[in-house]
Structure formats: structure tokens, C-alpha cells
Amino acid sequence: MRDHATNIVRELRRRGFQAYFAGGCVRDTLLGATPADYDVATDATPPEVMRIFPETYAVGAQFGVVLVPAPHDTPPPARSEHPNYVEVATFRCDLSYSDGRHPDEVRYSESPQEDVQRRDFTINGLLMDPLDGDRVLDFVGGRNDLQAGIVRAIGDPQHRFQEDKLRMLRAVRFAARLQYTIEPHTFAAICELAPLLHQVSRERVRDELTKMLTEGHARTAFELLDATGLLHEVLPEVERMKGVEQPPQFHPEGDVWVHTLLLLEKLPPGVSRTLAWGALLHDVGKPPTFRVAPDRIRFDGHVEVGVRMAEAICHRLHFSNDDTRQIVELVANHMRFADAERMKESTLKRFLRLPSFDEHLELHRIDSLSSHGNLSLYDFVRERRSHTSEEEIRPALLLNGDDLIGLGYRPGPKFREMLGAIEDAQLEGTLHTREEALSFVLSQFPPAS
């Protein structure tokens, strides 16, 4: 994609326009990382860009932004999902932002220096000339902040965050991902304006939090969310984990918040979003179920309560049905490993065939390592899973409803119980053939005379 972006810059220059790489791709290049995508800033207006590149898609032309696809690509439903598109933005000066996200009016500019003043942070306000040995244009002190490890708002931080409140979350994410500190005035502005985050769409908040959880420094991100007051605004259920004590014989590491941070610390870059959110929310039901019993601290029913809370959080943040289902399943099943060695064969096999079981297994591993450190149950379940075939876990059904009707049974709710009993016997290894299943059902569920 760098070649494609460079060709765009070259063609715009050939037509007499200014053009540079801009934003995150410059930052990542200077840090020695491979950019996920490339943006180009130019003084060519959207109509001029679209005349030069006929395949351009004007997804944000009203704000001076168009997409230029790599050759032979098809239109994307969402730019973020298709890195084969280069975003080309016209130099501009944004005026007021009454909706807290989009400028009410855009004034185009011929000055790259004026353009970068509207961007969020100095480390994202750098320009680069790929046709001149990657010469960097720095009008905001971004190179110094890159070298010093600082996330600093460009200009007045209050003004930057008032323009787009999501920038407060982005500041935390960049600081965590890059292991930088947030400049004091920028940090203070976030603390003051944190309650305004509710003006941001829930989808945008969800996506930013998901990036924090999956970019490799989730613990740092959530500690910063807590320190700035943003956690209270976006996930008060997680904030309430702080100070909730746990029985030391099972959790010598500390309270529920500390335990959860230790799990987040173990999430690698690129972890699936469902596993990451499952790790964050697996004990979300503990604060409301905390009680001190005569023998020890207890959290009676915390799994069931946590399931309801996790589902509510997922709905609030507009997760897809599939993601919600998996996150809730991770919360619902995270305590079942404690019974694995005592499960009936049929129960264990049903457990092993949960969708995306590898995520359940990994959640248990990091949950154990973040508390008592005993991986014996993890090793037992992993061993059983690796030595149990798919056919053993999901055997072909020996009978179905039509077979039961053929035996003289009347259709009804009882069919589910009967077919479940047959499958249990298959999973236990006591039924292998259709004939055995027919005999089994007649003996266990005698037909009414």
C-alpha cells in the first residue's frame, strides 16, 4: 500500500498540487513499524482528486475526504475494514463542531501548516514527502514528542476534545499502545471533560475500547481509563470491581480489579475481540454479589448475575449478536472448569464442543495464572480436547423425531428429553447403532399402551 500511496502523491504532484503522507502512517514509519494504512493530504479539492482518479469513492467529500482504491479493488462497505484504500484529504481548516464529531463548515486551505493544526495529537500531525527521501514536515513538535514518548494535543487540548470527544479515548489508546505518557495539560483536559464522552456514539466508543483490549497493552489502557475518569463514564460496572475483596486462599493477588488487570496484562496483540471482552467481563458479577460468610468471602450466583450484566453491556455498546453470544458464553462458562475432572463423559464432551472452545480454554488459563497459578485443570481439559475427535464430541444422531413417531410416540416436549437421553448415551459410549438406540428408547421411555 505504500507504493499505491506514493503513486497517488506522485500523480497529484505531476498535476501541480501539493501532496504528502499524513497522520498515523508517518508516525508508524518514524517508529519503525509497518503502517496499517496510508493517508495522503493535499491542496487538491475533492472534485479535483476525483477527476484525477476516476475510481475514487467520495465517502466523506463534504469534509474534504475521498478514498482512492488500489487498482482492481471494489467499493468497500467501510474504509476501516479495507486497508487497500488510501484516504486522500484536502488541506482544510475546520470551524465549529456542534455535533462533537463533524465540523459544521469546512474551509479548504492551500497550507499544510494550517491543515495540521486541526489534527488531534502532535505525534499524528506530521507530514512526510515520500518523493524526497521521506523528508518530514513538522509544524507541531511531533518529532520531539515521538522521541520523548508523549501524547500531546495540538493547540488547546480542551478545544481539541470539544471538537471530537472520542479523542479522549484515543489519547488513552495511543498512550497505552505506544507506552507513552499523556502530557499534563492534555491529561487534565481529559479528566475535566470525561463526562462529555456520552455525546459520542456507542459504536465508536465500543470500537475504541476494543482496540485498547486487542493492541497488546490492555492493562495500561484500563489503568489510564480509570485515572482519567473515563472508565466511570463508559464502563461503570468494571469500575465497581475496585476494592471488592476476594478470598485470599483462592485469590492471593488481591481484589477483583487487580485480578482483572492481571488478565488484561496477559492479552497479546491481535487477540480476538470476544476473548478480550470475555477476560474483561468474566467477573463483572462479583461486585453486586459480594458477601462475607462465616467461613470466607463469597460471590453466590456471580456467574448468573455476570451473564446478565455482560449481555446488557454488549447491547449498550451495540455489539453484533454473534459477538454478544460468544462474550456472554465466556462469562457463563468460566467457572465450569472447576468441575471438569468430575463431569460425566457426556457432560464433558458437551462442554468441549462449545463454539470457539479455544477461547474458553485460554480464558481459563489466564484466569488461573492471574490468581492461584494452578494449571492442572487447564492441562486436563486441554489434554482431553486434543485427544477427543470431532466425531466423538458431535456424533451423528442415531434417531430423530420421525423415528420416534414411527415407534408410536406422540410429538411433544417429551421428544427433546428422549433425543437428549439418546445423545447422552452416545456420548457416554453406551450406544453405537440405530438398533441399540431403538431398544434404549423403548426401555427408558415405554410407549403409552
C-alpha positions in Angstrom: 0.0 0.0 0.0 2.9 2.3 0.4 3.6 2.0 -3.3 0.0 2.8 -4.1 0.0 5.8 -1.7 3.3 7.0 -3.2 1.9 6.8 -6.7 -1.1 9.0 -5.6 1.3 11.6 -4.2 3.4 11.4 -7.4 0.3 11.9 -9.7 -1.0 14.8 -7.6 2.4 16.5 -7.8 2.6 15.9 -11.5 -0.8 17.8 -11.8 0.7 20.7 -9.9 -0.7 20.0 -6.4 0.9 19.6 -3.1 0.7 16.2 -1.6 2.2 14.4 1.4 1.8 11.3 3.6 -0.1 12.4 6.7 -1.1 11.1 10.2 -0.6 7.7 11.6 1.4 6.3 8.7 4.1 8.9 9.2 4.1 8.2 13.0 4.4 4.5 12.5 7.1 4.8 9.8 9.2 7.0 12.1 8.8 4.5 14.9 10.0 1.7 12.6 6.6 0.0 12.4 4.6 -1.0 9.3 1.6 1.3 8.9 -1.8 -0.4 8.8 -2.9 2.1 6.2 -1.8 5.3 4.4 -3.4 8.7 4.3 -2.5 11.5 1.9 -3.0 15.2 2.5 -3.2 17.6 -0.5 -4.3 21.0 -1.6 -6.4 19.4 -4.4 -10.1 19.7 -3.7 -12.3 16.5 -3.7 -13.7 17.2 -7.2 -10.1 17.6 -8.5 -9.0 14.4 -6.8 -11.9 12.6 -8.3 -11.1 13.9 -11.8 -7.5 12.7 -11.5 -8.6 9.3 -10.0 -11.8 8.2 -11.7 -12.3 5.2 -9.4 -12.3 7.4 -6.3 -15.2 7.0 -3.8 -16.5 10.2 -2.2 -17.4 8.7 1.2 -16.6 11.9 3.0 -16.3 14.5 0.3 -18.3 17.0 2.3 -15.5 17.1 4.8 -12.8 17.1 2.1 -12.1 13.3 2.2 -12.2 10.8 -0.6 -10.9 7.2 -1.0 -8.6 6.1 -3.8 -8.6 2.3 -4.2 -5.7 0.2 -5.2 -6.1 -1.0 -8.8 -8.8 -3.6 -9.4 -10.3 -3.2 -5.9 -14.1 -3.0 -5.4 -16.0 -0.4 -3.3 -15.7 -1.1 0.4 -18.6 -1.1 2.9 -16.4 0.6 5.4 -13.0 2.1 4.9 -11.6 0.8 8.2 -12.2 -2.8 7.1 -10.4 -2.3 3.8 -6.8 -1.1 4.1 -6.4 -1.3 0.3 -7.9 2.2 0.1 -5.9 5.3 0.6 -7.7 8.2 2.2 -7.0 11.5 0.4 -7.9 14.6 2.4 -7.8 18.2 1.3 -5.9 20.7 3.4 -8.6 22.4 5.4 -9.4 24.5 8.4 -12.4 23.1 10.4 -14.6 25.6 12.1 -17.1 24.8 14.8 -18.2 21.2 15.7 -21.7 21.5 17.1 -22.3 17.7 17.0 -19.0 16.9 18.7 -17.6 15.0 15.8 -18.1 16.6 12.4 -17.2 20.2 11.5 -20.2 22.4 10.8 -18.3 24.0 8.0 -15.0 23.1 6.2 -12.8 25.8 4.7 -10.2 24.4 2.3 -6.7 25.6 2.6 -3.6 25.7 0.5 -1.3 25.5 3.5 -0.1 22.2 5.0 0.9 24.1 8.1 -2.7 25.3 8.6 -4.1 21.8 7.9 -2.1 20.0 10.7 -3.4 22.5 13.3 -6.8 20.8 13.2 -5.5 17.3 13.9 -5.7 15.6 17.3 -2.2 14.9 18.7 1.3 16.2 17.7 2.5 12.6 17.0 -0.3 12.4 14.4 0.3 15.8 13.0 3.4 15.0 11.0 3.7 15.1 7.2 6.1 13.1 5.1 7.3 13.6 1.5 7.9 10.1 0.0 9.3 11.6 -3.2 12.1 13.4 -1.2 13.7 10.6 0.9 10.8 10.6 3.4 11.5 14.2 4.4 9.4 15.1 7.4 7.4 18.3 7.8 6.8 19.0 11.4 4.8 22.2 12.3 3.6 21.0 15.7 6.6 19.5 17.5 5.5 15.9 16.8 9.1 14.5 16.3 10.2 15.8 19.7 7.1 14.2 21.3 7.8 10.9 19.5 11.3 10.9 20.8 10.2 11.9 24.4 7.3 9.4 24.4 4.5 12.0 24.9 0.9 12.2 23.7 0.1 15.9 23.5 -2.9 17.6 22.0 -2.2 20.0 19.2 -3.0 23.5 20.4 -5.6 23.9 23.2 -6.4 20.4 24.5 -9.9 21.5 25.7 -10.7 22.8 22.2 -9.4 19.6 20.6 -11.5 17.4 22.8 -14.6 19.6 22.5 -14.4 19.1 18.7 -14.5 15.4 19.0 -14.9 13.8 22.4 -13.7 10.4 21.2 -10.2 11.9 21.1 -10.1 11.5 24.8 -10.3 7.7 24.4 -7.8 7.9 21.5 -5.3 9.7 23.8 -5.5 6.8 26.2 -5.2 4.2 23.5 -2.1 5.8 21.9 -0.5 6.3 25.3 -1.1 2.6 26.2 -0.2 1.2 22.8 3.0 3.2 22.5 3.8 3.1 26.2 3.9 6.9 26.2 2.8 9.4 28.9 0.0 11.9 28.4 1.2 15.5 28.6 -0.2 17.1 31.8 -2.4 19.7 30.2 -3.8 17.1 27.9 -4.4 14.8 30.8 -6.1 17.5 32.8 -8.4 18.3 30.0 -9.5 14.7 29.7 -10.2 14.5 33.4 -12.4 17.6 33.2 -14.3 16.7 30.0 -14.7 13.0 30.6 -18.5 13.3 31.3 -18.9 14.7 27.8 -18.0 11.3 26.3 -21.7 10.3 26.5 -22.1 12.5 23.4 -20.1 10.0 21.3 -22.0 7.2 19.6 -21.8 3.9 21.4 -20.4 2.2 18.3 -17.4 4.5 18.3 -16.8 4.0 22.0 -17.0 0.2 21.6 -14.5 0.2 18.7 -12.0 2.3 20.6 -12.3 0.2 23.7 -11.9 -2.9 21.6 -8.7 -1.6 20.1 -7.4 -0.9 23.6 -8.2 -4.5 24.6 -6.6 -6.1 21.5 -3.5 -4.0 20.8 -1.3 -5.6 23.4 -1.3 -3.1 26.4 -4.8 -3.6 27.7 -3.8 -3.3 31.4 -2.1 0.1 30.9 -5.1 1.3 28.8 -7.6 0.5 31.6 -5.4 1.9 34.3 -5.4 5.2 32.3 -9.1 5.0 31.7 -9.5 4.7 35.5 -7.1 7.5 36.2 -8.8 10.0 33.8 -12.3 9.2 34.9 -13.2 7.8 31.5 -13.8 4.3 32.9 -16.6 5.7 35.2 -18.3 7.1 32.1 -18.0 4.1 29.7 -17.9 1.0 31.9 -19.1 1.8 35.5 -19.6 -1.9 36.0 -15.9 -2.5 35.6 -15.0 0.5 37.8 -17.1 -1.1 40.6 -14.6 -4.0 40.7 -12.1 -1.7 42.6 -11.8 -2.6 46.3 -14.0 -5.7 46.1 -12.0 -8.2 48.2 -11.7 -11.8 47.3 -10.9 -14.9 49.4 -7.1 -14.9 49.7 -6.9 -18.7 49.6 -8.1 -18.6 46.0 -7.1 -15.1 45.0 -3.8 -14.1 46.7 -3.3 -11.4 44.1 -5.9 -9.0 45.6 -9.3 -7.6 44.7 -11.4 -8.1 41.7 -10.0 -5.1 39.9 -6.4 -6.2 40.4 -7.3 -9.7 39.3 -9.0 -8.4 36.1 -6.0 -6.1 35.3 -3.7 -9.2 35.6 -5.8 -10.9 33.0 -5.7 -7.9 30.7 -2.0 -7.8 31.1 -1.8 -11.3 29.5 -3.8 -10.5 26.4 -1.4 -10.5 23.4 -1.6 -8.1 20.5 -4.1 -9.4 17.9 -6.2 -11.3 20.5 -9.8 -11.9 19.4 -12.2 -9.2 20.5 -14.6 -11.7 22.0 -11.8 -13.3 24.2 -10.6 -9.8 25.2 -14.0 -8.7 26.3 -14.7 -12.0 28.0 -11.5 -11.5 30.0 -12.6 -8.0 31.0 -16.1 -9.0 32.0 -15.7 -12.6 33.3 -16.0 -11.4 36.9 -18.3 -8.5 36.4 -20.9 -10.2 38.5 -18.8 -10.2 41.6 -19.3 -6.7 43.0 -23.1 -7.0 43.3 -22.9 -10.5 44.8 -20.1 -9.9 47.3 -20.8 -11.0 50.9 -18.7 -12.1 53.9 -19.9 -15.5 55.1 -18.8 -17.1 58.4 -16.2 -19.2 56.5 -15.0 -16.8 53.8 -15.8 -14.2 51.3 -18.4 -15.5 48.8 -19.9 -14.4 45.5 -23.0 -16.6 45.3 -24.6 -16.5 41.9 -21.9 -14.2 40.4 -21.8 -16.1 37.1 -25.6 -15.8 36.5 -25.5 -12.1 37.5 -22.4 -11.6 35.4 -24.1 -13.1 32.4 -27.0 -10.7 32.6 -24.6 -7.7 33.1 -22.3 -8.8 30.3 -25.3 -9.1 28.0 -26.6 -5.6 29.0 -23.1 -4.1 28.4 -22.9 -5.7 24.9 -26.3 -4.4 24.0 -25.5 -1.0 25.3 -22.3 -0.9 23.1 -24.2 -2.3 20.1 -22.1 -5.5 19.7 -23.3 -7.8 17.0 -25.4 -10.7 18.0 -22.6 -13.2 17.3 -20.1 -11.3 19.4 -22.6 -10.8 22.2 -23.3 -14.5 22.2 -19.7 -15.5 22.5 -18.8 -12.9 25.1 -21.7 -14.0 27.3 -20.8 -17.7 26.8 -17.3 -17.0 28.0 -18.7 -15.3 31.2 -21.3 -18.1 31.6 -18.8 -21.0 31.4 -15.6 -19.7 33.0 -16.3 -21.5 36.3 -17.2 -24.8 34.8 -13.5 -25.9 34.5 -13.6 -26.4 38.3 -15.9 -29.4 37.7 -14.1 -30.8 34.7 -12.5 -33.8 36.3 -15.8 -34.9 37.9 -18.0 -34.4 34.9 -19.8 -37.3 33.3 -18.4 -38.2 29.9 -21.4 -36.8 28.1 -21.3 -33.5 30.1 -17.6 -33.1 29.4 -18.0 -33.7 25.7 -20.8 -31.2 25.5 -18.5 -28.7 27.3 -15.7 -29.4 24.9 -17.9 -28.7 21.9 -18.8 -25.2 22.9 -18.3 -22.8 19.9 -14.8 -21.4 19.9 -13.8 -23.6 22.8 -10.2 -22.5 22.4 -11.3 -19.1 23.8 -12.8 -20.7 26.8 -9.6 -22.7 27.4 -7.4 -19.6 27.0 -9.7 -17.6 29.4 -9.3 -20.3 32.0 -5.5 -20.3 31.6 -5.1 -16.6 32.1 -7.7 -16.6 34.8 -5.7 -19.3 36.7 -2.4 -17.6 36.1 -3.9 -14.4 37.5 -5.0 -16.0 40.7 -3.8 -19.3 42.3 -1.5 -20.2 39.4 -2.6 -23.8 39.3 -3.0 -25.1 35.7 -3.9 -28.7 36.5 -7.5 -28.3 35.3 -6.3 -26.4 32.2 -3.9 -29.2 31.4 -6.6 -31.9 32.0 -9.1 -30.2 29.7 -6.6 -29.3 27.0 -5.4 -32.9 27.0 -8.9 -34.3 26.7 -9.8 -31.9 23.9 -6.7 -32.7 21.9 -7.3 -36.5 22.2 -11.1 -36.4 21.5 -12.2 -36.4 17.9 -14.9 -34.2 16.4 -16.9 -37.4 15.8 -16.7 -38.3 19.4 -17.8 -34.8 20.5 -20.6 -34.5 17.9 -21.7 -38.0 16.9 -24.2 -38.5 14.1 -27.7 -38.7 15.6 -28.9 -42.3 15.8 -32.6 -41.3 15.9 -34.7 -38.3 15.1 -38.2 -37.2 15.7 -39.6 -39.1 12.7 -38.1 -42.3 14.2 -39.9 -41.6 17.5 -43.2 -41.1 15.7 -42.6 -44.3 13.8 -42.3 -46.1 17.1 -45.7 -44.8 18.1 -44.8 -41.8 20.3 -46.9 -38.6 20.1 -44.9 -35.4 19.2 -44.5 -33.0 22.1 -42.0 -31.6 24.6 -41.0 -35.1 25.7 -39.2 -35.6 22.3 -36.5 -33.3 23.4 -35.8 -35.2 26.6 -35.9 -38.5 24.7 -33.5 -37.4 22.0 -31.2 -35.8 24.6 -31.1 -39.1 26.5 -30.1 -40.9 23.4 -27.4 -38.4 22.6 -26.1 -38.6 26.2 -25.8 -42.4 25.9 -23.9 -41.9 22.6 -21.5 -39.5 24.3 -21.1 -41.9 27.2 -20.2 -44.6 24.7 -23.1 -47.0 25.6 -25.0 -46.6 22.3 -23.3 -47.1 18.9 -26.0 -48.2 16.4 -29.5 -47.4 15.4 -30.8 -50.7 16.7 -29.3 -50.1 20.1 -30.9 -46.7 20.2 -34.3 -48.1 19.3 -34.0 -50.6 22.1 -32.8 -47.9 24.5 -35.7 -45.5 23.9 -38.3 -48.2 24.2 -36.9 -49.4 27.5 -36.3 -46.0 29.0 -39.5 -44.3 27.7 -42.1 -47.1 27.4 -44.9 -46.1 24.9 -48.3 -45.5 26.4 -50.5 -48.5 26.0 
